[in-house]
Structure formats: C-alpha cells, structure tokens
C-alpha cells in the first residue's frame, strides 16, 4: 500500500500546552476511527507534530478479498455497495434455468394475470471493491417508477392471500441454492454453478443466506414471484433491498428497475351439474343434475329430495365478485298449483323443520355453501341446516372480497311433497348473475 498515514497523535505547537490525541486518521482507502492502541513504544517529531506513542491494533473492523473476510483491527473500510443492472422476466418456473422469456432483456412484459408464477433474473454489480458475506436481497414493489410512494414488500408465500398483489412463488428450485447458469448479458461467468456470476435462487425475502458476493463482480440473482390480486391494467416496478445494509439497492447509470404490467380484468363463471350420491355440506344428493336442469324426478310423499349444482368463478377483479340468484316463477304445476317455498329468506334463513312445518303440504328451498357472504349477516348460511326461499328479487348467494381462481360454491336444492300436495308436474326457472367488483 503506497498511502502514508497522517499523524496518529498531535501535540499543540505551544510549549507547555497539553497533549491532544487524534481520534481519526485516514487515507483515500481507509480510516482509523476512535482507534485504541496498545503495545506502545517509540517517539518521533517534526516541526508541526509529535508522535508520542504508537502501538498494535485491538479494535474490530473488516477487510475482504475474493476468497475471505477478515474482521480485525481499527481500520474502517468502505462498505459493500451493490447496484442493479440488467434484468429479464421468464415464464417457466418449473425449469431451474428458465428458457421461456416473457420479454426481451430490460423490457417490461404485459398481461401478467392473477395466479401467474414468473421468474425475475437480475444482475447486481458490486461497485466499491468490497465483497460481503451473508448477502440477502429482498424485493419491494411500487406503482411509482422512482419508488417515491406506495412502497410494499413482496409477501412471503406462507402469508400470501388473494389481495397480497405480489408474493414469493414456489419454483422448481430451493431458496438459497446457487443458480447453475447465468442468462443476462452483463453477468460474470457462471456455468454449472461455478463462477463469480452465480448468485442464488430466492423464494423468500426473510430467509438467511450464507452467500458471499465477491468484490467488483456482477452477480446474477433469481426471484420467483406469484401475481396474487394485483390491480388489473397497472404497471408495477420492483427493486432489491439489501437486508444486511438495511437499504434499497439503486440501479446503475443507464439502467432501470425491473417492471411489468398486469392484464385486464377477467371473469369466468360456470355452472356444473353434480352426480347423484355427491356429498356437500353434509347433504348427499339423491338425483343427478346438469348445468341447466335440476330434475327431482317423481317425489315420494313426505320424503325430502336433495340436488345440487356447483358454481365456479375465476376473476382478477380487485375486490372480487358476488353471485346473485332469483327465480322467474314459483315452483308451479301445469294446473297452476304450487309447492310452497320454505319460510326462511336469504337475509334470515331457517332450519328445514322450522321453515317447512308439519302443517305445510310441501316445501322447497335452497342452501348456499358459501359460509361468508358480503352483505347483511355474513355468516347466515354457515350452519348446514339453513334454507331460504327463492325470490323474484335477486339476493346474494356467493361472494369473495378478493380475486380468485376457480372458487367453488355449491348450491343445495331441497324439495318435499306431503299428502295434501296436489299431484302434477312442477317446474320453476332460476337465474344466476355474477358481478365482478372493482
């Protein structure tokens, strides 16, 4: 090292003045801060200063090379300074080295839909010629390109919900494993997990790391993410956060933060028939249904019959959806006779025995398998023995407050005819309306 330390200990130039000891010394590469010295000995002077004593070092600091980290001495070095560079998004989370790119390098892909699992490869350059052990980066996201507002952490997979927006995903690799092959054009050499460019797979932001990022090296890292309720038609930006340094990682000159845009709002709704013998909410169906019909068949007096259909919804709507149901007419025969509905209503369902008392000539009604609804008494259908009458006014029978994928709600229909019920062929018509909520 060619630098020369400045005076360790200074003495005022006035004869008889007290000795003043220097606390800091520095060169262009290091500092001694509030140093403590022992093993003292020696005396030297010049026209401007006097060195009273000097000695060995006993305080802690750091020194690094490409292969080791030393904690010793009073020398105060610069810290590890990472900056992000090139990045690229990939679609095939089931390949350790992804091959299906969503867009070109440093180009934001579009139409990332709810439930999509994707990979981000990003190169990180160490710019202070100081390596660091135990390097762990965590991801933040924002809709602001400079992260001036709305800064959020990517959620852990274990705590991911339908309204998390972005979560760590589960890819084929394990968190903390070395990547086997670098893909970005500015990463250092990395083949077969060998080389300074081989960073780590990341499927968690809070796990610990034993990885050492070598000094002056551009290393490639990978992050697996899942879109989980992000706002449709929105651009999101991502940046790294250095856990040990408790600071966000800026991008290098001429670079940018990784970004992407979500797809437009989507909604799919299907009604599926269920076979006879299907059990749902403790009820076992007696007849088979189709998506468009519920044929109860010939009723045996005083013998209830159960049937069911399955409602399935997927939507990226930010606040989920609701399903409303109503009937076009009562359960009526061709002679205009009706099987009366149960007395329970959608706002206040009743048990079958309470809603269809012994004095009734017959009854029919429905039970929603949705334990939590969005309006009124939200748990009104959580008891399995809770039935309501269909009305010609639409009422809520299924609900979600968040985007969902293939969410299922079973509708159970129940009918019973008794001795005083007029014979005939009875028919009604039901309508389901699914409404996305933004």
Secondary structure, 3 states (H helix, E strand, C coil): CCCCCCCCEEECCCCCCCEEECCEEECCCEEEECCCEEEEECCEECCCCEECCEEEECCCCEEECCCCEEECCCEEECCCCEEEEEEEEECCCCCCCCCCECCCCCCCEEEECCCCEEEEEEEEEECCCCCECCCCEEEEEECCCCCCCCCEECECHHHCCCCCEEEECCCCCCCCCECCECCCCCCCCCECCECCCEEEEECCCCCCCCCCECCCCEEEEEEEEEEEECCCCCEEEEEEEECCCCEECCECCCCCCEEEEECCCCEEEEEEECCCCCEECCEECCCCCCCCCCCCCCCCCCCCEEEEEEEEEEECCCCCEEEEEEEEEEEEECCCCECCECCCCCCCCECHHHHCCCCCCEEEEEEECCCCCCCCCCCCCCCCCCEECCCCCCEEEEEECCCEEEEEEEEEEEEEECCCCCCCCEEEEEEEEEEECC
